[in-house]
Amino acid sequence: MSTVQGRLRIAVQKSGRLSERSLDLVRDAGLRVVKGNNDLLYRVENYPIDLLRVRDDDIPTFVADGVCDLGIVGENVLEEVRNGGPTAEVLMPLGFGRCTLKIAIPPTLAYDGPASLDGLRIATSYPKILRRWLDERNIAADIVTMRGAVEVAPRLKLASAICDLVSTGATLEANGLAPKETVLDSQAVLIKSPVAPEAGLQHLLDSIIERMAGVVSSQGAKYVMLNAPRSALAAITAILPGAGAPTVMPLAGRDDAVAVHAVCQEAVFWETLERLKAAGASAILVLPIEKMM
């Protein structure tokens, strides 16, 4: 049961690369967030929900222990803090905060696959994830744990290689390092406590999860409307990216043409419109989707 009677709690990152996007997701799910008297706790004015704003590496523990009912955290953080005890359930990937944990080396180090790391010192802020990766490949390397500025370790002779998060690769390039191996692909995920909320709050919890799933599903999705000859319907439907069965309606006064409406889960590019037009489609409209459930 949640530690606060009569209220749900959602843990989000207080500051950092996931902080604002996490708050955006909460707001897009229809929760009106009001800043509290301190920066740790925000309240939701239209539901009995509190937002607990904490360090990212505290979120998995708070959710696993039932201090919070839901949490938004990076997969990299979640994997690093797993300790064999109670664990939070991963409900869904959220599509933002994408990054990759990579092994990177300086140009002076000869590299011919993971076996080249055997016997070396590797600096990282993710020693547990790195150790699992090394053990799975029977690589005996020493791990140097650092809490920041991992990329400077080879230059300071603290380590021969590093294992660090990479988004654009600009930081590695600025420090003369080249990525060689992917240890973990990461993005923000929604996690749920194994501890059930109060019986009266279960319906609200399910509703919030469903809303967030709808927000995530609508990201990048487009609503496409067009007119098409009946004879070209199969070809045009096949061109629509990531669409299920479209809605097909007769056009007034025409037996040879129909209106087609479809939700496309994949990007709709200009090239897609050109292919649709070449197949016989006309009056093509592409609209953004704000919410979907």
Buried (B, 14 or more C-beta within 10 A) or exposed (E): EBEBEEBBBBBBBBEEBBBEBBBEBBEBBBBEBEEEEEEEBBBBEEBBBBBBBBEBBBBBBBBBBBBBBBBBBBBBBBBBBBEEEEBBEEBBBBBBBBBBBBBBBBEEBEBEEBEBBEEBBBBBBBBBBBBBBBEEBEBEBEBBEBEEEBBBBBEEEBBBBBBBBBEEBEBBEEBBBBBBBEBBEBBBBBBBBEBEBBEEBEEBBEEBBEBBBBBBBBBBBBBBBBBBBBEBBEBBBEBBBBBEEBEBEEBEEEEEBBBBBBBBBEEBEEEBBEBBEEBBBEEBEBEEBEEBE
